[in-house]
Amino acid sequence: MHFSSFDALRPTDLAVLRKILEEVCAERHIAVDQKDAEAIAHDLVNWYLFGVKEPDELKELLKSM
């Protein structure tokens, strides 16, 4: 899945995304520096740029991946 966007991520956006990534990885027992975490981060950023900004919605979308 890849969404194109011309939006730039601000430091506050990155902080939110990092927190969500860490929570999802902890739930799945995945280290943040593992390849599986990279795939999760990729999907997370794509959904965020697509317009999904609520952390709970993002986590729900990632459950199916």
N, CA, C and O of each residue as an XYZ file, in Angstrom:
260
protein
N       0.851     -1.166      0.000
C       0.000      0.000      0.000
C       0.893      1.224      0.000
O       1.851      1.307      0.770
N       0.578      2.167     -0.862
C       1.347      3.400     -0.914
C       0.416      4.539     -1.294
O      -0.262      4.488     -2.320
N       0.393      5.566     -0.455
C      -0.396      6.756     -0.730
C       0.576      7.886     -1.001
O       1.539      8.077     -0.259
N       0.326      8.633     -2.060
C       1.203      9.765     -2.321
C       0.625     11.005     -1.659
O      -0.591     11.191     -1.607
N       1.495     11.829     -1.166
C       1.079     13.041     -0.490
C       2.192     14.063     -0.611
O       3.372     13.718     -0.665
N       1.801     15.311     -0.654
C       2.788     16.381     -0.676
C       2.929     17.010      0.710
O       3.617     18.017      0.876
N       2.275     16.410      1.697
C       2.371     16.894      3.071
C       3.740     16.548      3.644
O       4.306     15.493      3.358
N       4.250     17.450      4.450
C       5.494     17.190      5.165
C       5.151     16.803      6.600
O       4.209     17.336      7.187
N       5.902     15.897      7.146
C       5.706     15.510      8.537
C       6.490     16.459      9.434
O       7.684     16.682      9.235
N       5.808     17.004     10.408
C       6.433     17.901     11.384
C       6.957     17.070     12.557
O       6.589     15.905     12.709
N       7.806     17.665     13.375
C       8.317     16.939     14.545
C       7.198     16.405     15.440
O       7.320     15.312     15.993
N       6.112     17.164     15.586
C       5.000     16.685     16.416
C       4.337     15.464     15.783
O       3.916     14.550     16.491
N       4.240     15.446     14.447
C       3.692     14.284     13.747
C       4.577     13.067     13.984
O       4.092     11.974     14.277
N       5.880     13.277     13.852
C       6.819     12.169     14.042
C       6.768     11.622     15.457
O       6.890     10.415     15.665
N       6.589     12.499     16.422
C       6.493     12.054     17.818
C       5.260     11.181     18.022
O       5.323     10.156     18.701
N       4.143     11.589     17.435
C       2.907     10.798     17.536
C       3.094      9.447     16.868
O       2.739      8.413     17.433
N       3.653      9.460     15.663
C       3.859      8.211     14.918
C       4.826      7.290     15.651
O       4.617      6.077     15.685
N       5.865      7.839     16.226
C       6.838      7.023     16.969
C       6.179      6.348     18.176
O       6.421      5.174     18.456
N       5.345      7.114     18.884
C       4.661      6.563     20.056
C       3.739      5.414     19.645
O       3.708      4.374     20.302
N       2.999      5.604     18.569
C       2.098      4.553     18.085
C       2.907      3.338     17.656
O       2.546      2.208     17.982
N       3.989      3.558     16.933
C       4.843      2.450     16.489
C       5.367      1.662     17.683
O       5.334      0.431     17.683
N       5.846      2.364     18.691
C       6.369      1.687     19.874
C       5.285      0.872     20.574
O       5.545     -0.244     21.025
N       4.079      1.415     20.670
C       2.982      0.697     21.315
C       2.589     -0.552     20.527
O       2.397     -1.624     21.101
N       2.472     -0.405     19.210
C       2.094     -1.546     18.363
C       3.177     -2.621     18.421
O       2.870     -3.808     18.531
N       4.427     -2.213     18.348
C       5.526     -3.180     18.410
C       5.559     -3.886     19.756
O       5.807     -5.091     19.812
N       5.318     -3.169     20.827
C       5.302     -3.784     22.155
C       4.177     -4.814     22.253
O       4.365     -5.895     22.813
N       3.020     -4.478     21.711
C       1.897     -5.418     21.733
C       2.207     -6.686     20.951
O       1.752     -7.772     21.312
N       2.981     -6.546     19.881
C       3.319     -7.687     19.018
C       4.655     -8.332     19.398
O       5.087     -9.285     18.750
N       5.297     -7.828     20.426
C       6.601     -8.334     20.876
C       7.636     -8.266     19.754
O       8.352     -9.228     19.476
N       7.685     -7.099     19.124
C       8.634     -6.837     18.041
C       9.536     -5.685     18.476
O       9.049     -4.666     18.966
N      10.822     -5.839     18.302
C      11.741     -4.741     18.593
C      11.590     -3.678     17.504
O      11.412     -4.004     16.331
N      11.662     -2.421     17.897
C      11.452     -1.320     16.959
C      12.492     -1.313     15.843
O      12.239     -0.762     14.771
N      13.645     -1.910     16.074
C      14.685     -1.922     15.048
C      14.646     -3.163     14.150
O      15.551     -3.363     13.340
N      13.614     -3.993     14.285
C      13.484     -5.181     13.442
C      12.815     -4.839     12.110
O      12.143     -3.815     11.979
N      13.012     -5.709     11.139
C      12.443     -5.521      9.799
C      10.919     -5.450      9.845
O      10.320     -4.671      9.104
N      10.283     -6.251     10.702
C       8.821     -6.224     10.815
C       8.323     -4.858     11.286
O       7.266     -4.394     10.858
N       9.079     -4.226     12.157
C       8.709     -2.898     12.645
C       8.810     -1.866     11.519
O       8.026     -0.918     11.458
N       9.770     -2.062     10.645
C       9.921     -1.159      9.504
C       8.686     -1.206      8.605
O       8.228     -0.174      8.116
N       8.161     -2.388      8.394
C       6.951     -2.541      7.577
C       5.747     -1.879      8.261
O       4.919     -1.246      7.605
N       5.666     -2.032      9.568
C       4.581     -1.389     10.318
C       4.706      0.124     10.211
O       3.713      0.816      9.984
N       5.916      0.638     10.373
C       6.154      2.080     10.293
C       5.782      2.616      8.916
O       5.204      3.696      8.800
N       6.108      1.873      7.896
C       5.778      2.274      6.530
C       4.266      2.420      6.370
O       3.783      3.432      5.862
N       3.531      1.413      6.802
C       2.068      1.467      6.710
C       1.501      2.588      7.581
O       0.558      3.272      7.184
N       2.062      2.768      8.735
C       1.618      3.808      9.660
C       1.760      5.194      9.027
O       0.826      5.994      9.067
N       2.901      5.470      8.457
C       3.128      6.764      7.807
C       2.188      6.939      6.623
O       1.631      8.020      6.432
N       2.006      5.899      5.833
C       1.100      5.999      4.689
C      -0.319      6.338      5.125
O      -0.949      7.213      4.531
N      -0.831      5.668      6.146
C      -2.176      5.954      6.633
C      -2.255      7.380      7.167
O      -3.249      8.074      6.954
N      -1.216      7.809      7.855
C      -1.194      9.159      8.423
C      -1.246     10.206      7.300
O      -2.014     11.165      7.371
N      -0.438     10.014      6.286
C      -0.429     10.945      5.154
C      -1.729     10.880      4.353
O      -2.116     11.857      3.711
N      -2.386      9.751      4.391
C      -3.675      9.598      3.718
C      -4.754     10.405      4.431
O      -5.777     10.743      3.836
N      -4.523     10.713      5.711
C      -5.476     11.543      6.443
C      -5.971     10.961      7.747
O      -6.729     11.612      8.466
N      -5.555      9.744      8.067
C      -5.969      9.136      9.329
C      -5.008      9.654     10.404
O      -3.829      9.297     10.415
N      -5.517     10.491     11.300
C      -4.650     11.147     12.283
C      -4.879     10.673     13.717
O      -4.023     10.888     14.575
N      -6.005     10.040     13.990
C      -6.317      9.599     15.348
C      -5.527      8.332     15.699
O      -5.596      7.340     14.973
N      -4.784      8.360     16.798
C      -3.964      7.196     17.169
C      -4.749      5.885     17.262
O      -4.271      4.848     16.803
N      -5.938      5.920     17.845
C      -6.716      4.685     17.977
C      -7.152      4.153     16.613
O      -7.180      2.941     16.403
N      -7.488      5.038     15.700
C      -7.859      4.609     14.344
C      -6.665      3.995     13.631
O      -6.793      2.975     12.953
N      -5.505      4.621     13.788
C      -4.303      4.086     13.166
C      -3.975      2.696     13.696
O      -3.648      1.790     12.929
N      -4.064      2.535     15.006
C      -3.791      1.217     15.591
C      -4.768      0.181     15.072
O      -4.381     -0.956     14.802
N      -6.027      0.558     14.930
C      -7.044     -0.372     14.432
C      -6.727     -0.780     12.995
O      -6.837     -1.958     12.654
N      -6.342      0.161     12.160
C      -5.970     -0.152     10.777
C      -4.772     -1.077     10.705
O      -4.699     -1.939      9.830
N      -3.837     -0.902     11.619
C      -2.626     -1.732     11.615
C      -2.889     -3.152     12.102
O      -2.104     -4.056     11.816
N      -3.976     -3.359     12.832
C      -4.294     -4.704     13.334
C      -4.484     -5.693     12.196
O      -4.135     -6.866     12.322
N      -5.033     -5.224     11.093
C      -5.326     -6.142      9.990
C      -4.101     -6.384      9.109
O      -4.184     -7.129      8.132
N      -2.984     -5.777      9.434
C      -1.793     -5.920      8.592
C      -0.756     -6.774      9.260
O       0.314     -7.001      8.695
